[in-house]
Amino acid sequence: MALLGAVQDSLTAQQRWLTVMRGDMRSDLTEIQRQLVQVQELTGQSQQRLSELRNQIERRGQQMVVAGAAGAGEDTAGAEALPSADQLLELGVQQLRRGSPQAARAALQQLLQAYPTHARVPDALYFLGESWAGSNTDSAAAAYDSVVRAYPRSTRAPTALYKLGLMAERRGDRAAARGYYERVLNDYPRSDEAVLAREKLKSTL
């Protein structure tokens, strides 16, 4: 009887201990859930803030272009207020490097409209293609192709042609990719891109 009583007392103590542990675990789980909710809220706020900052940067870039071009063509003072082709190109490249392709395109397109015969037009077209490369491959390809067709003597032409090959390769058009790489070798044999194109033809095509 004494042994049974001791066993019952031990079981009762263990049950009490388990009850306490369950209560503690529930409290811990509740606290963890509360912290997870806070983390999710903070993460959402951070993402929203990053999006707001990105939009502000792009708006500022566009405002700089619009402000520089304001009044262009209306009178002499307005023409003088227009940024130079070099300034617009520099602005576009800066915005592109900052991760603001939309603002970059605004500056580059302004250059192409205001200075259609300027020596920096091939550069503007090339970087216009770069601004589309991550979001619209058709637009990027059109810009690169414009460089190759209209400005074959430009230093940007072999790079644009090589990138057309890369894009064709990515979409699985091996014949087109080979054609672009071979054109790089034939038309620009001394360019850095010719070395890359030769390696592509040997290793992947």
N, C-alpha and C positions, 0 to 999 in steps of 0.2 A: 504493500500500500504506500509505504514511504517512497519507494522507487517510482511508482506511478505518479504520485503527487509531484515529485521532483521533475519528472518528464513533462507533466502538464504545465508546471510553472515555467519550464524552459521554453515550451512551445508558445505559451502566452507571451513571454518576453520577446521571442522571435517575431511573433505576429505584430506586437507593438512596434518593434524595430522596423519591420517591413512597412507598416503604416506610415511611420515617420519618414522613411526613405521615399515612399511614393509621394508624400506631400512635398518633400524637398525637390524631387525630380519634376513634379508638376510646376513648382515655382521656378525652377531653373529653365524648363522648357518655355514657360510663359515669358521669362525675361529674354531668352534667346529670340523668340518670335518677335518681341517688341523691338529688339535691337536690329533684327533683319528688316523690319518695316522701316526703321529709321535709316538704315543703309540704303534701302531701295529709294526712299524719298530723296536722300542726299544725292544718290546717283542720278536720279531723274533731274534734279535741279542742276547738277553739274553739266549734264548733256544739253539741257536747255540753255545754260549760260554759254557753253561753247558754241552752240548754234547761233545765239544772239551775237557773240563776238565776231564769228565768221561773216555773218550778214552785215555787220557794221563795217568790217574791213572792205568788203566788196562794194558797199554803198559809197564809202569814202573814195575808193579808186575810181568809181564811175563819176563821182562828183568832181574829182580832179580833172578828168577828161572833159566833162561837160563845161566846167568853168574855164578851162583853157581854150575850148573851142567856141565859147559864147561870143556872138557877134561876128564870127568869121564870115567874110564875104559881104557884110553890110557896108563897111567903110574901111578906110585905111587903118584906123585905130583898132577895129575889130580884127583885121588880118594880122596885125602885129601881136594881138593877144593870143593867137593860136600857138600852141606849143610846137616846137620844131619836130621833124621826123625822128631825129635822134632822141629827143626827150620822150616822145610817145613810145618809141621802141623800148627805151630804158624802163619807162613806167610799166609797160606790158610785161616785160621780163621779170621785173621785181614782183609784180602781183602774182605772176605764175609761180615763182619760187616761194612765195608766201602761202601758196595753196588757195589762191583766189582766181580760178580760171575765168570766171565770168567777168571780173573786173579787168583781167588781162585782155580778154577778147575785145572789150569796149575800147581800150587804148589802141590795140592793134588795128581794129577795123576803122577807127578814126584816122590812123596813119594812112591806111590804104585809100580812104575816101579823099583825104585832104592832099596827099602827095602820091598820086597814082604812078608817077614816073620817077620817083626818087630811087636812089641807089639802095636804100634800106628796105625796099618793098620785098625782095626775096627773103630777107630776115623776118619781116613781119608775117609773111605767109607761112614760113617754116614754124615760127612760134605759135601762130594761129592753129596749125596742125597739132602742136604739142598741147595746146589748151584743150583740144577735143579728144586727145588720145585716150584719156581715162574714162570718157563717158559716151562718146559718139564716134565710133571708128569710121563710119562713112564720111563724116565731115572732116575728120583728121586725114583720111586718105585723099579727099578732094583737095585739101590745102597742100599736102605733100606733092600731089600730082601737078598742081599749078606751078610749084617751084620747078619741077623737072621739065615741064613742057615750055613754060614761058621764060625761064631763066636757067637754061642748061649750063651756062658758064659760071653760074654763081657757086660760091664755096658751099652753099647749103644744098646744092643739087645732089651730090653723091650721098649725103646723109639722108635726105628725103627719099631718094631711091632705095637705099638700104632699108629704111623703115617701112617702106611699102612692101618690101620682101618679107620683113618680119611679120607684118600684119597678115599677109597672104599665108604665111606658114602657120600662124596661130589659128586661122580659120580653116586650116586643113587643105588649102589649095596649093599643093606642092608644085604643080606645073607653073603656076603664076609666080610663086616664090623663087623658083629656079630662074625664071625669066628675068626677074628683077635683079637677082644676084649676078647673073651673067652680064646684064647691062652695066652694072657697077664695074665689073672687071673690064669690060670692053671700052666703056666711055670714060671711066675715071681710074685707070690702072695704077696710078701713083697715089691715090687717096688712101687714107687710113681705112675707109670703108671697104676698099678693095681687099685688104687683108682679111677683114672680117667676113666678107662675102665668100672668099676662097675657102675659108675654114667651114663656113656653113655648107657649101657645096660638097666638101669632102666628108663632113661628119654626119649630116642629117638628110641630105637630098641625093 
